Structure formats: C-alpha cells, structure tokens
C-alpha cells in the first residue's frame, strides 16, 4: 500500500466513523423522536460512502500501477 493510498484510506476511515457513530444515530434518533424528518441523507451517505471509498482507492491503485509500468 502506497503512502498516498494509506493517507486516503485513513481519511475515509475517519469519515466513516463520524458518519456511522455520530451522524447516522443522531438523525435516526431525531426521526424516531419526531423532531426531524426522515433520515434519507444518513441512509444515502451510509450506503454510498463505502462504495465511494472502494472506487476511489481502486482508482489510486490503478493510477500507481500505470505510473510504474
């Protein structure tokens, strides 16, 4: 794993922890308590973030392989 890939992997891990541990539970609690609307943003971000991480890291790997070849 390259230095650039490690940096971005760490960024995505921190972002995922924030989304899954803080943001999503709070918005779901607000929705269940009746003070907020349906947590569509939390659901979309929660499902799209791992896919975006995988795609982005694969693009970094492909770009680095192209540069070394």
PQR file of N, CA, C, O and H, with PARSE charges and radii, in Angstrom:
ATOM      1  N   UNK A   1       0.841  -1.169   0.000 -0.4000 1.5000
ATOM      2  CA  UNK A   1       0.000   0.000   0.000 -0.0000 2.0000
ATOM      3  C   UNK A   1       0.895   1.243   0.000  0.5500 1.7000
ATOM      4  O   UNK A   1       1.794   1.374   0.830 -0.5500 1.4000
ATOM      5  N   UNK A   2       0.640   2.127  -0.920 -0.4000 1.5000
ATOM      6  CA  UNK A   2       1.465   3.322  -1.051 -0.0000 2.0000
ATOM      7  C   UNK A   2       1.115   4.355   0.020  0.5500 1.7000
ATOM      8  O   UNK A   2       0.113   4.237   0.726 -0.5500 1.4000
ATOM      9  H   UNK A   2      -0.090   2.021  -1.594  0.4000 1.0000
ATOM     10  N   UNK A   3       1.964   5.355   0.115 -0.4000 1.5000
ATOM     11  CA  UNK A   3       1.760   6.413   1.107 -0.0000 2.0000
ATOM     12  C   UNK A   3       0.477   7.197   0.804  0.5500 1.7000
ATOM     13  O   UNK A   3      -0.277   7.549   1.712 -0.5500 1.4000
ATOM     14  H   UNK A   3       2.778   5.450  -0.459  0.4000 1.0000
ATOM     15  N   UNK A   4       0.246   7.460  -0.467 -0.4000 1.5000
ATOM     16  CA  UNK A   4      -0.958   8.197  -0.865 -0.0000 2.0000
ATOM     17  C   UNK A   4      -2.219   7.382  -0.556  0.5500 1.7000
ATOM     18  O   UNK A   4      -3.216   7.925  -0.080 -0.5500 1.4000
ATOM     19  H   UNK A   4       0.858   7.174  -1.204  0.4000 1.0000
ATOM     20  N   UNK A   5      -2.162   6.095  -0.829 -0.4000 1.5000
ATOM     21  CA  UNK A   5      -3.308   5.231  -0.560 -0.0000 2.0000
ATOM     22  C   UNK A   5      -3.577   5.133   0.945  0.5500 1.7000
ATOM     23  O   UNK A   5      -4.732   5.134   1.369 -0.5500 1.4000
ATOM     24  H   UNK A   5      -1.352   5.655  -1.216  0.4000 1.0000
ATOM     25  N   UNK A   6      -2.524   5.048   1.742 -0.4000 1.5000
ATOM     26  CA  UNK A   6      -2.692   4.999   3.199 -0.0000 2.0000
ATOM     27  C   UNK A   6      -3.334   6.276   3.727  0.5500 1.7000
ATOM     28  O   UNK A   6      -4.192   6.237   4.609 -0.5500 1.4000
ATOM     29  H   UNK A   6      -1.586   5.047   1.398  0.4000 1.0000
ATOM     30  N   UNK A   7      -2.904   7.418   3.170 -0.4000 1.5000
ATOM     31  CA  UNK A   7      -3.453   8.704   3.598 -0.0000 2.0000
ATOM     32  C   UNK A   7      -4.954   8.775   3.314  0.5500 1.7000
ATOM     33  O   UNK A   7      -5.737   9.175   4.176 -0.5500 1.4000
ATOM     34  H   UNK A   7      -2.207   7.450   2.454  0.4000 1.0000
ATOM     35  N   UNK A   8      -5.342   8.390   2.115 -0.4000 1.5000
ATOM     36  CA  UNK A   8      -6.753   8.450   1.756 -0.0000 2.0000
ATOM     37  C   UNK A   8      -7.565   7.387   2.491  0.5500 1.7000
ATOM     38  O   UNK A   8      -8.724   7.621   2.834 -0.5500 1.4000
ATOM     39  H   UNK A   8      -4.706   8.066   1.415  0.4000 1.0000
ATOM     40  N   UNK A   9      -6.970   6.232   2.734 -0.4000 1.5000
ATOM     41  CA  UNK A   9      -7.664   5.196   3.485 -0.0000 2.0000
ATOM     42  C   UNK A   9      -7.960   5.687   4.902  0.5500 1.7000
ATOM     43  O   UNK A   9      -9.060   5.479   5.415 -0.5500 1.4000
ATOM     44  H   UNK A   9      -6.028   6.042   2.456  0.4000 1.0000
ATOM     45  N   UNK A  10      -6.980   6.339   5.534 -0.4000 1.5000
ATOM     46  CA  UNK A  10      -7.182   6.889   6.875 -0.0000 2.0000
ATOM     47  C   UNK A  10      -8.282   7.947   6.861  0.5500 1.7000
ATOM     48  O   UNK A  10      -9.122   7.979   7.761 -0.5500 1.4000
ATOM     49  H   UNK A  10      -6.086   6.508   5.117  0.4000 1.0000
ATOM     50  N   UNK A  11      -8.284   8.808   5.852 -0.4000 1.5000
ATOM     51  CA  UNK A  11      -9.317   9.838   5.737 -0.0000 2.0000
ATOM     52  C   UNK A  11     -10.706   9.211   5.649  0.5500 1.7000
ATOM     53  O   UNK A  11     -11.630   9.651   6.332 -0.5500 1.4000
ATOM     54  H   UNK A  11      -7.602   8.782   5.121  0.4000 1.0000
ATOM     55  N   UNK A  12     -10.855   8.180   4.806 -0.4000 1.5000
ATOM     56  CA  UNK A  12     -12.156   7.539   4.651 -0.0000 2.0000
ATOM     57  C   UNK A  12     -12.580   6.809   5.926  0.5500 1.7000
ATOM     58  O   UNK A  12     -13.764   6.804   6.262 -0.5500 1.4000
ATOM     59  H   UNK A  12     -10.104   7.823   4.251  0.4000 1.0000
ATOM     60  N   UNK A  13     -11.647   6.202   6.632 -0.4000 1.5000
ATOM     61  CA  UNK A  13     -11.974   5.519   7.883 -0.0000 2.0000
ATOM     62  C   UNK A  13     -12.488   6.522   8.909  0.5500 1.7000
ATOM     63  O   UNK A  13     -13.491   6.265   9.575 -0.5500 1.4000
ATOM     64  H   UNK A  13     -10.685   6.206   6.359  0.4000 1.0000
ATOM     65  N   UNK A  14     -11.810   7.664   9.044 -0.4000 1.5000
ATOM     66  CA  UNK A  14     -12.255   8.701   9.982 -0.0000 2.0000
ATOM     67  C   UNK A  14     -13.630   9.222   9.587  0.5500 1.7000
ATOM     68  O   UNK A  14     -14.491   9.417  10.445 -0.5500 1.4000
ATOM     69  H   UNK A  14     -10.996   7.873   8.503  0.4000 1.0000
ATOM     70  N   UNK A  15     -13.839   9.448   8.302 -0.4000 1.5000
ATOM     71  CA  UNK A  15     -15.135   9.918   7.822 -0.0000 2.0000
ATOM     72  C   UNK A  15     -16.233   8.892   8.093  0.5500 1.7000
ATOM     73  O   UNK A  15     -17.335   9.255   8.502 -0.5500 1.4000
ATOM     74  H   UNK A  15     -13.140   9.289   7.605  0.4000 1.0000
ATOM     75  N   UNK A  16     -15.935   7.612   7.867 -0.4000 1.5000
ATOM     76  CA  UNK A  16     -16.924   6.563   8.109 -0.0000 2.0000
ATOM     77  C   UNK A  16     -17.255   6.446   9.588  0.5500 1.7000
ATOM     78  O   UNK A  16     -18.416   6.240   9.942 -0.5500 1.4000
ATOM     79  H   UNK A  16     -15.039   7.317   7.535  0.4000 1.0000
ATOM     80  N   UNK A  17     -16.266   6.572  10.453 -0.4000 1.5000
ATOM     81  CA  UNK A  17     -16.528   6.526  11.895 -0.0000 2.0000
ATOM     82  C   UNK A  17     -17.440   7.681  12.291  0.5500 1.7000
ATOM     83  O   UNK A  17     -18.393   7.490  13.047 -0.5500 1.4000
ATOM     84  H   UNK A  17     -15.323   6.739  10.166  0.4000 1.0000
ATOM     85  N   UNK A  18     -17.150   8.880  11.783 -0.4000 1.5000
ATOM     86  CA  UNK A  18     -18.002  10.018  12.089 -0.0000 2.0000
ATOM     87  C   UNK A  18     -19.436   9.787  11.622  0.5500 1.7000
ATOM     88  O   UNK A  18     -20.382  10.038  12.368 -0.5500 1.4000
ATOM     89  H   UNK A  18     -16.376   9.035  11.169  0.4000 1.0000
ATOM     90  N   UNK A  19     -19.596   9.312  10.399 -0.4000 1.5000
ATOM     91  CA  UNK A  19     -20.937   9.109   9.837 -0.0000 2.0000
ATOM     92  C   UNK A  19     -21.693   8.027  10.605  0.5500 1.7000
ATOM     93  O   UNK A  19     -22.847   8.228  10.985 -0.5500 1.4000
ATOM     94  H   UNK A  19     -18.828   9.108   9.792  0.4000 1.0000
ATOM     95  N   UNK A  20     -21.046   6.871  10.837 -0.4000 1.5000
ATOM     96  CA  UNK A  20     -21.739   5.736  11.435 -0.0000 2.0000
ATOM     97  C   UNK A  20     -21.899   5.841  12.948  0.5500 1.7000
ATOM     98  O   UNK A  20     -22.846   5.286  13.507 -0.5500 1.4000
ATOM     99  H   UNK A  20     -20.110   6.707  10.528  0.4000 1.0000
ATOM    100  N   UNK A  21     -20.989   6.544  13.617 -0.4000 1.5000
ATOM    101  CA  UNK A  21     -21.055   6.601  15.080 -0.0000 2.0000
ATOM    102  C   UNK A  21     -21.774   7.851  15.570  0.5500 1.7000
ATOM    103  O   UNK A  21     -22.437   7.813  16.607 -0.5500 1.4000
ATOM    104  H   UNK A  21     -20.220   6.995  13.163  0.4000 1.0000
ATOM    105  N   UNK A  22     -21.654   8.953  14.843 -0.4000 1.5000
ATOM    106  CA  UNK A  22     -22.236  10.203  15.333 -0.0000 2.0000
ATOM    107  C   UNK A  22     -23.438  10.643  14.507  0.5500 1.7000
ATOM    108  O   UNK A  22     -24.535  10.798  15.042 -0.5500 1.4000
ATOM    109  H   UNK A  22     -21.116   8.983  14.001  0.4000 1.0000
ATOM    110  N   UNK A  23     -23.239  10.844  13.204 -0.4000 1.5000
ATOM    111  CA  UNK A  23     -24.273  11.464  12.374 -0.0000 2.0000
ATOM    112  C   UNK A  23     -25.518  10.591  12.190  0.5500 1.7000
ATOM    113  O   UNK A  23     -26.636  11.043  12.439 -0.5500 1.4000
ATOM    114  H   UNK A  23     -22.347  10.717  12.769  0.4000 1.0000
ATOM    115  N   UNK A  24     -25.329   9.358  11.760 -0.4000 1.5000
ATOM    116  CA  UNK A  24     -26.486   8.487  11.480 -0.0000 2.0000
ATOM    117  C   UNK A  24     -27.319   8.202  12.730  0.5500 1.7000
ATOM    118  O   UNK A  24     -28.542   8.329  12.668 -0.5500 1.4000
ATOM    119  H   UNK A  24     -24.422   8.990  11.558  0.4000 1.0000
ATOM    120  N   UNK A  25     -26.722   7.827  13.853 -0.4000 1.5000
ATOM    121  CA  UNK A  25     -27.562   7.580  15.027 -0.0000 2.0000
ATOM    122  C   UNK A  25     -28.335   8.806  15.504  0.5500 1.7000
ATOM    123  O   UNK A  25     -29.479   8.690  15.944 -0.5500 1.4000
ATOM    124  H   UNK A  25     -25.729   7.724  13.904  0.4000 1.0000
ATOM    125  N   UNK A  26     -27.709   9.987  15.416 -0.4000 1.5000
ATOM    126  CA  UNK A  26     -28.406  11.199  15.851 -0.0000 2.0000
ATOM    127  C   UNK A  26     -29.591  11.497  14.941  0.5500 1.7000
ATOM    128  O   UNK A  26     -30.675  11.815  15.429 -0.5500 1.4000
ATOM    129  H   UNK A  26     -26.780  10.082  15.059  0.4000 1.0000
ATOM    130  N   UNK A  27     -29.401  11.399  13.625 -0.4000 1.5000
ATOM    131  CA  UNK A  27     -30.512  11.697  12.725 -0.0000 2.0000
ATOM    132  C   UNK A  27     -31.622  10.649  12.845  0.5500 1.7000
ATOM    133  O   UNK A  27     -32.801  10.985  12.745 -0.5500 1.4000
ATOM    134  H   UNK A  27     -28.520  11.141  13.229  0.4000 1.0000
ATOM    135  N   UNK A  28     -31.258   9.398  13.056 -0.4000 1.5000
ATOM    136  CA  UNK A  28     -32.285   8.368  13.240 -0.0000 2.0000
ATOM    137  C   UNK A  28     -33.025   8.576  14.547  0.5500 1.7000
ATOM    138  O   UNK A  28     -34.242   8.397  14.594 -0.5500 1.4000
ATOM    139  H   UNK A  28     -30.300   9.124  13.137  0.4000 1.0000
ATOM    140  N   UNK A  29     -32.327   8.948  15.607 -0.4000 1.5000
ATOM    141  CA  UNK A  29     -32.974   9.237  16.891 -0.0000 2.0000
ATOM    142  C   UNK A  29     -33.926  10.426  16.764  0.5500 1.7000
ATOM    143  O   UNK A  29     -35.045  10.387  17.277 -0.5500 1.4000
ATOM    144  H   UNK A  29     -31.339   9.094  15.569  0.4000 1.0000
ATOM    145  N   UNK A  30     -33.481  11.484  16.080 -0.4000 1.5000
ATOM    146  CA  UNK A  30     -34.355  12.646  15.876 -0.0000 2.0000
ATOM    147  C   UNK A  30     -35.605  12.255  15.099  0.5500 1.7000
ATOM    148  O   UNK A  30     -36.699  12.740  15.391 -0.5500 1.4000
ATOM    149  H   UNK A  30     -32.572  11.516  15.663  0.4000 1.0000
ATOM    150  N   UNK A  31     -35.446  11.383  14.116 -0.4000 1.5000
ATOM    151  CA  UNK A  31     -36.589  10.946  13.328 -0.0000 2.0000
ATOM    152  C   UNK A  31     -37.555  10.132  14.190  0.5500 1.7000
ATOM    153  O   UNK A  31     -38.769  10.330  14.124 -0.5500 1.4000
ATOM    154  H   UNK A  31     -34.557  10.989  13.880  0.4000 1.0000
ATOM    155  N   UNK A  32     -37.019   9.224  14.990 -0.4000 1.5000
ATOM    156  CA  UNK A  32     -37.869   8.414  15.862 -0.0000 2.0000
ATOM    157  C   UNK A  32     -38.523   9.247  16.963  0.5500 1.7000
ATOM    158  O   UNK A  32     -39.642   8.950  17.383 -0.5500 1.4000
ATOM    159  H   UNK A  32     -36.033   9.063  15.044  0.4000 1.0000
ATOM    160  N   UNK A  33     -37.836  10.281  17.429 -0.4000 1.5000
ATOM    161  CA  UNK A  33     -38.395  11.149  18.462 -0.0000 2.0000
ATOM    162  C   UNK A  33     -39.430  12.112  17.896  0.5500 1.7000
ATOM    163  O   UNK A  33     -40.190  12.719  18.650 -0.5500 1.4000
ATOM    164  H   UNK A  33     -36.927  10.522  17.088  0.4000 1.0000
ATOM    165  N   UNK A  34     -39.464  12.252  16.600 -0.4000 1.5000
ATOM    166  CA  UNK A  34     -40.470  13.099  15.966 -0.0000 2.0000
ATOM    167  C   UNK A  34     -40.030  14.526  15.739  0.5500 1.7000
ATOM    168  O   UNK A  34     -40.826  15.335  15.264 -0.5500 1.4000
ATOM    169  H   UNK A  34     -38.847  11.759  15.988  0.4000 1.0000
ATOM    170  N   UNK A  35     -38.798  14.869  16.059 -0.4000 1.5000
ATOM    171  CA  UNK A  35     -38.370  16.250  15.885 -0.0000 2.0000
ATOM    172  C   UNK A  35     -37.669  16.494  14.550  0.5500 1.7000
ATOM    173  O   UNK A  35     -37.329  17.633  14.229 -0.5500 1.4000
ATOM    174  H   UNK A  35     -38.152  14.212  16.446  0.4000 1.0000
ATOM    175  N   UNK A  36     -37.454  15.450  13.782 -0.4000 1.5000
ATOM    176  CA  UNK A  36     -36.789  15.609  12.488 -0.0000 2.0000
ATOM    177  C   UNK A  36     -37.513  14.822  11.413  0.5500 1.7000
ATOM    178  O   UNK A  36     -38.375  13.992  11.705 -0.5500 1.4000
ATOM    179  H   UNK A  36     -37.730  14.525  14.043  0.4000 1.0000
ATOM    180  N   UNK A  37     -37.160  15.087  10.182 -0.4000 1.5000
ATOM    181  CA  UNK A  37     -37.754  14.367   9.065 -0.0000 2.0000
ATOM    182  C   UNK A  37     -37.092  13.018   8.854  0.5500 1.7000
ATOM    183  O   UNK A  37     -36.199  12.625   9.604 -0.5500 1.4000
ATOM    184  H   UNK A  37     -36.460  15.761   9.944  0.4000 1.0000
ATOM    185  N   UNK A  38     -37.537  12.322   7.834 -0.4000 1.5000
ATOM    186  CA  UNK A  38     -36.981  11.010   7.516 -0.0000 2.0000
ATOM    187  C   UNK A  38     -35.485  11.141   7.216  0.5500 1.7000
ATOM    188  O   UNK A  38     -35.089  12.035   6.467 -0.5500 1.4000
ATOM    189  H   UNK A  38     -38.263  12.642   7.224  0.4000 1.0000
ATOM    190  N   UNK A  39     -34.642  10.263   7.790 -0.4000 1.5000
ATOM    191  CA  UNK A  39     -33.184  10.406   7.646 -0.0000 2.0000
ATOM    192  C   UNK A  39     -32.650   9.890   6.310  0.5500 1.7000
ATOM    193  O   UNK A  39     -31.780   9.019   6.280 -0.5500 1.4000
ATOM    194  H   UNK A  39     -34.964   9.538   8.398  0.4000 1.0000
ATOM    195  N   UNK A  40     -33.161  10.418   5.227 -0.4000 1.5000
ATOM    196  CA  UNK A  40     -32.750   9.974   3.905 -0.0000 2.0000
ATOM    197  C   UNK A  40     -31.275  10.266   3.641  0.5500 1.7000
ATOM    198  O   UNK A  40     -30.577   9.443   3.049 -0.5500 1.4000
ATOM    199  H   UNK A  40     -33.868  11.126   5.251  0.4000 1.0000
ATOM    200  N   UNK A  41     -30.801  11.422   4.072 -0.4000 1.5000
ATOM    201  CA  UNK A  41     -29.401  11.783   3.865 -0.0000 2.0000
ATOM    202  C   UNK A  41     -28.478  10.798   4.570  0.5500 1.7000
ATOM    203  O   UNK A  41     -27.477  10.369   3.995 -0.5500 1.4000
ATOM    204  H   UNK A  41     -31.368  12.091   4.553  0.4000 1.0000
ATOM    205  N   UNK A  42     -28.800  10.436   5.801 -0.4000 1.5000
ATOM    206  CA  UNK A  42     -27.971   9.481   6.548 -0.0000 2.0000
ATOM    207  C   UNK A  42     -27.964   8.118   5.866  0.5500 1.7000
ATOM    208  O   UNK A  42     -26.930   7.451   5.836 -0.5500 1.4000
ATOM    209  H   UNK A  42     -29.613  10.783   6.268  0.4000 1.0000
ATOM    210  N   UNK A  43     -29.084   7.701   5.327 -0.4000 1.5000
ATOM    211  CA  UNK A  43     -29.163   6.408   4.654 -0.0000 2.0000
ATOM    212  C   UNK A  43     -28.355   6.422   3.356  0.5500 1.7000
ATOM    213  O   UNK A  43     -27.616   5.480   3.069 -0.5500 1.4000
ATOM    214  H   UNK A  43     -29.924   8.243   5.351  0.4000 1.0000
ATOM    215  N   UNK A  44     -28.497   7.483   2.582 -0.4000 1.5000
ATOM    216  CA  UNK A  44     -27.780   7.578   1.307 -0.0000 2.0000
ATOM    217  C   UNK A  44     -26.272   7.665   1.546  0.5500 1.7000
ATOM    218  O   UNK A  44     -25.498   6.964   0.895 -0.5500 1.4000
ATOM    219  H   UNK A  44     -29.097   8.248   2.815  0.4000 1.0000
ATOM    220  N   UNK A  45     -25.860   8.512   2.467 -0.4000 1.5000
ATOM    221  CA  UNK A  45     -24.428   8.652   2.750 -0.0000 2.0000
ATOM    222  C   UNK A  45     -23.882   7.365   3.357  0.5500 1.7000
ATOM    223  O   UNK A  45     -22.767   6.954   3.037 -0.5500 1.4000
ATOM    224  H   UNK A  45     -26.488   9.082   2.996  0.4000 1.0000
ATOM    225  N   UNK A  46     -24.649   6.733   4.219 -0.4000 1.5000
ATOM    226  CA  UNK A  46     -24.205   5.490   4.847 -0.0000 2.0000
ATOM    227  C   UNK A  46     -24.009   4.350   3.868  0.5500 1.7000
ATOM    228  O   UNK A  46     -23.149   3.494   4.079 -0.5500 1.4000
ATOM    229  H   UNK A  46     -25.555   7.067   4.479  0.4000 1.0000
ATOM    230  N   UNK A  47     -24.783   4.324   2.812 -0.4000 1.5000
ATOM    231  CA  UNK A  47     -24.610   3.268   1.814 -0.0000 2.0000
ATOM    232  C   UNK A  47     -23.613   3.656   0.722  0.5500 1.7000
ATOM    233  O   UNK A  47     -22.930   2.790   0.177 -0.5500 1.4000
ATOM    234  H   UNK A  47     -25.482   5.019   2.641  0.4000 1.0000
ATOM    235  N   UNK A  48     -23.522   4.945   0.399 -0.4000 1.5000
ATOM    236  CA  UNK A  48     -22.648   5.380  -0.693 -0.0000 2.0000
ATOM    237  C   UNK A  48     -21.192   5.522  -0.274  0.5500 1.7000
ATOM    238  O   UNK A  48     -20.297   5.366  -1.104 -0.5500 1.4000
ATOM    239  H   UNK A  48     -24.077   5.648   0.842  0.4000 1.0000
ATOM    240  N   UNK A  49     -20.940   5.814   0.990 -0.4000 1.5000
ATOM    241  CA  UNK A  49     -19.566   6.065   1.424 -0.0000 2.0000
ATOM    242  C   UNK A  49     -18.640   4.860   1.253  0.5500 1.7000
ATOM    243  O   UNK A  49     -17.532   5.036   0.746 -0.5500 1.4000
ATOM    244  H   UNK A  49     -21.667   5.941   1.664  0.4000 1.0000
ATOM    245  N   UNK A  50     -19.031   3.654   1.647 -0.4000 1.5000
ATOM    246  CA  UNK A  50     -18.122   2.521   1.406 -0.0000 2.0000
ATOM    247  C   UNK A  50     -17.867   2.261  -0.085  0.5500 1.7000
ATOM    248  O   UNK A  50     -16.765   1.875  -0.475 -0.5500 1.4000
ATOM    249  H   UNK A  50     -19.931   3.512   2.059  0.4000 1.0000
ATOM    250  N   UNK A  51     -18.879   2.472  -0.898 -0.4000 1.5000
ATOM    251  CA  UNK A  51     -18.712   2.282  -2.335 -0.0000 2.0000
ATOM    252  C   UNK A  51     -17.773   3.337  -2.922  0.5500 1.7000
ATOM    253  O   UNK A  51     -16.926   3.030  -3.760 -0.5500 1.4000
ATOM    254  H   UNK A  51     -19.775   2.786  -0.582  0.4000 1.0000
ATOM    255  N   UNK A  52     -17.934   4.573  -2.476 -0.4000 1.5000
ATOM    256  CA  UNK A  52     -17.050   5.636  -2.948 -0.0000 2.0000
ATOM    257  C   UNK A  52     -15.616   5.387  -2.502  0.5500 1.7000
ATOM    258  O   UNK A  52     -14.680   5.622  -3.265 -0.5500 1.4000
ATOM    259  H   UNK A  52     -18.622   4.823  -1.795  0.4000 1.0000
ATOM    260  N   UNK A  53     -15.436   4.916  -1.281 -0.4000 1.5000
ATOM    261  CA  UNK A  53     -14.094   4.608  -0.762 -0.0000 2.0000
ATOM    262  C   UNK A  53     -13.438   3.519  -1.605  0.5500 1.7000
ATOM    263  O   UNK A  53     -12.283   3.647  -2.010 -0.5500 1.4000
ATOM    264  H   UNK A  53     -16.197   4.724  -0.660  0.4000 1.0000
ATOM    265  N   UNK A  54     -14.178   2.458  -1.863 -0.4000 1.5000
ATOM    266  CA  UNK A  54     -13.625   1.347  -2.641 -0.0000 2.0000
ATOM    267  C   UNK A  54     -13.252   1.817  -4.046  0.5500 1.7000
ATOM    268  O   UNK A  54     -12.170   1.497  -4.537 -0.5500 1.4000
ATOM    269  H   UNK A  54     -15.117   2.354  -1.534  0.4000 1.0000
ATOM    270  N   UNK A  55     -14.124   2.560  -4.686 -0.4000 1.5000
ATOM    271  CA  UNK A  55     -13.870   3.051  -6.037 -0.0000 2.0000
ATOM    272  C   UNK A  55     -12.669   3.993  -6.063  0.5500 1.7000
ATOM    273  O   UNK A  55     -11.820   3.888  -6.949 -0.5500 1.4000
ATOM    274  H   UNK A  55     -15.004   2.820  -4.288  0.4000 1.0000
ATOM    275  N   UNK A  56     -12.590   4.894  -5.118 -0.4000 1.5000
ATOM    276  CA  UNK A  56     -11.502   5.861  -5.099 -0.0000 2.0000
ATOM    277  C   UNK A  56     -10.161   5.180  -4.858  0.5500 1.7000
ATOM    278  O   UNK A  56      -9.178   5.506  -5.524 -0.5500 1.4000
ATOM    279  H   UNK A  56     -13.279   4.979  -4.398  0.4000 1.0000
ATOM    280  N   UNK A  57     -10.103   4.237  -3.914 -0.4000 1.5000
ATOM    281  CA  UNK A  57      -8.852   3.544  -3.639 -0.0000 2.0000
ATOM    282  C   UNK A  57      -8.440   2.661  -4.820  0.5500 1.7000
ATOM    283  O   UNK A  57      -7.249   2.524  -5.100 -0.5500 1.4000
ATOM    284  H   UNK A  57     -10.901   3.972  -3.372  0.4000 1.0000
ATOM    285  N   UNK A  58      -9.401   2.069  -5.508 -0.4000 1.5000
ATOM    286  CA  UNK A  58      -9.077   1.288  -6.709 -0.0000 2.0000
ATOM    287  C   UNK A  58      -8.518   2.182  -7.814  0.5500 1.7000
ATOM    288  O   UNK A  58      -7.617   1.766  -8.542 -0.5500 1.4000
ATOM    289  H   UNK A  58     -10.368   2.180  -5.281  0.4000 1.0000
ATOM    290  N   UNK A  59      -9.036   3.398  -7.949 -0.4000 1.5000
ATOM    291  CA  UNK A  59      -8.507   4.331  -8.942 -0.0000 2.0000
ATOM    292  C   UNK A  59      -7.088   4.747  -8.604  0.5500 1.7000
ATOM    293  O   UNK A  59      -6.261   4.893  -9.504 -0.5500 1.4000
ATOM    294  H   UNK A  59      -9.768   3.736  -7.358  0.4000 1.0000
ATOM    295  N   UNK A  60      -6.786   4.943  -7.322 -0.4000 1.5000
ATOM    296  CA  UNK A  60      -5.421   5.278  -6.913 -0.0000 2.0000
ATOM    297  C   UNK A  60      -4.488   4.120  -7.252  0.5500 1.7000
ATOM    298  O   UNK A  60      -3.400   4.338  -7.784 -0.5500 1.4000
ATOM    299  H   UNK A  60      -7.458   4.825  -6.591  0.4000 1.0000
ATOM    300  N   UNK A  61      -4.904   2.894  -6.948 -0.4000 1.5000
ATOM    301  CA  UNK A  61      -4.071   1.724  -7.242 -0.0000 2.0000
ATOM    302  C   UNK A  61      -3.824   1.598  -8.746  0.5500 1.7000
ATOM    303  O   UNK A  61      -2.697   1.342  -9.169 -0.5500 1.4000
ATOM    304  H   UNK A  61      -5.788   2.717  -6.516  0.4000 1.0000
ATOM    305  N   UNK A  62      -4.860   1.776  -9.544 -0.4000 1.5000
ATOM    306  CA  UNK A  62      -4.717   1.655 -10.993 -0.0000 2.0000
ATOM    307  C   UNK A  62      -3.795   2.745 -11.539  0.5500 1.7000
ATOM    308  O   UNK A  62      -2.981   2.490 -12.426 -0.5500 1.4000
ATOM    309  H   UNK A  62      -5.776   1.984  -9.200  0.4000 1.0000
ATOM    310  N   UNK A  63      -3.926   3.951 -11.007 -0.4000 1.5000
ATOM    311  CA  UNK A  63      -3.072   5.055 -11.458 -0.0000 2.0000
ATOM    312  C   UNK A  63      -1.611   4.794 -11.092  0.5500 1.7000
ATOM    313  O   UNK A  63      -0.712   5.080 -11.883 -0.5500 1.4000
ATOM    314  H   UNK A  63      -4.587   4.159 -10.286  0.4000 1.0000
ATOM    315  N   UNK A  64      -1.375   4.256  -9.903 -0.4000 1.5000
ATOM    316  CA  UNK A  64       0.007   3.963  -9.489 -0.0000 2.0000
ATOM    317  C   UNK A  64       0.590   2.800 -10.290  0.5500 1.7000
ATOM    318  O   UNK A  64       1.780   2.809 -10.604 -0.5500 1.4000
ATOM    319  H   UNK A  64      -2.106   4.024  -9.261  0.4000 1.0000
ATOM    320  N   UNK A  65      -0.217   1.815 -10.620 -0.4000 1.5000
ATOM    321  CA  UNK A  65       0.262   0.710 -11.445 -0.0000 2.0000
ATOM    322  C   UNK A  65       0.620   1.191 -12.844  0.5500 1.7000
ATOM    323  O   UNK A  65       1.591   0.727 -13.443 -0.5500 1.4000
ATOM    324  H   UNK A  65      -1.184   1.808 -10.364  0.4000 1.0000
ATOM    325  N   UNK A  66      -0.175   2.130 -13.359 -0.4000 1.5000
ATOM    326  CA  UNK A  66       0.087   2.685 -14.684 -0.0000 2.0000
ATOM    327  C   UNK A  66       1.387   3.488 -14.681  0.5500 1.7000
ATOM    328  O   UNK A  66       2.145   3.462 -15.651 -0.5500 1.4000
ATOM    329  H   UNK A  66      -0.964   2.507 -12.873  0.4000 1.0000
ATOM    330  N   UNK A  67       1.638   4.207 -13.574 -0.4000 1.5000
ATOM    331  CA  UNK A  67       2.857   5.003 -13.485 -0.0000 2.0000
ATOM    332  C   UNK A  67       4.108   4.137 -13.359  0.5500 1.7000
ATOM    333  O   UNK A  67       5.169   4.500 -13.866 -0.5500 1.4000
ATOM    334  H   UNK A  67       1.023   4.228 -12.786  0.4000 1.0000
ATOM    335  N   UNK A  68       3.985   2.998 -12.687 -0.4000 1.5000
ATOM    336  CA  UNK A  68       5.160   2.132 -12.512 -0.0000 2.0000
ATOM    337  C   UNK A  68       5.434   1.258 -13.718  0.5500 1.7000
ATOM    338  O   UNK A  68       6.556   0.788 -13.904 -0.5500 1.4000
ATOM    339  H   UNK A  68       3.123   2.703 -12.275  0.4000 1.0000
ATOM    340  N   UNK A  69       4.419   1.036 -14.538 -0.4000 1.5000
ATOM    341  CA  UNK A  69       4.592   0.150 -15.716 -0.0000 2.0000
ATOM    342  C   UNK A  69       5.193   0.874 -16.878  0.5500 1.7000
ATOM    343  O   UNK A  69       5.402   0.278 -17.935 -0.5500 1.4000
ATOM    344  H   UNK A  69       3.507   1.418 -14.387  0.4000 1.0000
TER
END
